[in-house]
Amino acid sequence: RGLKVFDVLAFDMIAWIKLDFTPGVCEWVGGAGAGAHANASSRTLLAVADADSPEVRLLDAASGEGTPLHTVRVHSAPVLLLRFSPAFGAVVSADARGVLEYWSATGRSK
């Protein structure tokens, strides 16, 4: 029940985040990890799906803390896919029932 964040270019683990849930799929949704079009002043947001529930938690990966900044509850089954669109600041997610949703990378509904 943990998550390791690595700086691949430097071959360095930058955070070990202890979680109170089993992590599933993850996607960078803000900060430097989200790509060139993301807001550089924003937190290093990482969306982490709970493998056992439909919740997606937004974590500040740089802080190393497992307390979510926000929890996204738009699905009714565990999330299997997350993709961030920096052009729209939105995340598209798909769950085990085949339902697609899109939501703001800040966690607010679109």
Number of C-alpha atoms within 10 A of each C-alpha: 9 12 17 12 15 13 11 9 6 8 8 10 11 16 16 17 19 14 14 10 16 14 17 17 16 20 18 23 29 26 21 17 17 19 15 10 14 20 15 14 9 12 17 21 25 24 29 25 28 20 17 13 16 18 19 28 22 27 24 21 24 16 15 16 15 19 15 17 13 15 17 20 14 18 19 13 17 20 28 18 16 22 17 22 16 17 8 11 16 20 22 15 21 18 19 14 12 11 13 15 15 16 17 17 24 18 18 12 13 10
